[in-house]
């Protein structure tokens, strides 16, 4: 993503902040996995959105109207010894040269510099509670200023929640962001197709997962979340990630997996038969979920509120479950009592972006947010019938189906970013049987 994209975002945020304000965004801390081994580092999404800077131990500061530069970046200094061990660093010079900072300082000097920058501001924009250790540092700087008010030091009058402003910005994707998300969906889509072709009875869930990881890595990406590869009844566990069991002939395989491009996620789910052929009962449930997804996607357009897709999916699934005999009663009453939640217990979608479950309010006041161009949502209805379900015929046991696509709201309606991944049952069967 180009430096101009990040500069545009910073300018927009500073316009919204107004004068006599300062915004402070710390980078995500490094997290220890065990002893001296760390988890793979992932930058804080808000920090990444504003800076494009992926190093830890960094703090971004925005000061609208500052004569010496509005964007200041504190980061690690160059250190040949540490870089030998841990990898290259940009350093303050690189922060200015390569990442668009107007001014940059070693992060070790932040205690000497940042309080003076805070002092000149009436309002501090900050995300409180996300990074507790940095919260304490910030309050220490502010309290230090307060202790010197009698000596003429100035203190901010107001703390403003940065989330409210920044997260609303992140909800509307630019062309550059949409381009990254299309690429993430395309790569993940290839991985899903590869998994369908690879799948056979007798292989293990982790072998299928390995096909995904290989496709992601060979395209220079990484998983946007822990892949769910659940065969048979494991597909009825919504957040199943063990991915160890043997794939059985006659079972379905549910895969929920996506990747990141420039930090932007794809999130795609497909369900298909391990042996390449849906049974009659599996096909009935699958067709119902697909009908529900199509009905929900048709509600993704400007002027519709973000909950209408879920309502459409609920109506379709409830009617279908009654027709199949899995629910008994009148559809309106069953919807009102939420009887469908026995088999469809989650929402139909969520915002998608730098976070898989991306930021942005779903309600404005007491009203569901109206969809607008640039928003991206997942659409992912499902039906799950665990083995041993009381009052349910055995032919349905162990069937778990979810179908998920990434959908962009456009000016005229919507665009399915993950449209290249087969989801019609006949297409899936033909693909798998030809492999």
Beta strands, then each sheet from edge to edge (+ up, - down):
strand 1: 21-26
strand 2: 32-34
strand 3: 37-38
strand 4: 59-62
strand 5: 71-75
strand 6: 103-106
strand 7: 123-126
strand 8: 158-161
strand 9: 222-223
strand 10: 228-231
strand 11: 252-257
strand 12: 259-261
strand 13: 264-265
strand 14: 268-273
strand 15: 363-364
strand 16: 367-368
strand 17: 376-379
strand 18: 382-385
strand 19: 399-402
strand 20: 405-409
strand 21: 414-416
sheet 1: 6+ 5+ 4- 1+ 7+ 8+
sheet 2: 2+ 3-
sheet 3: 9+ 12- 13+
sheet 4: 10+ 11- 14+
sheet 5: 15+ 16-
sheet 6: 17+ 20- 21+
sheet 7: 18+ 19-
end
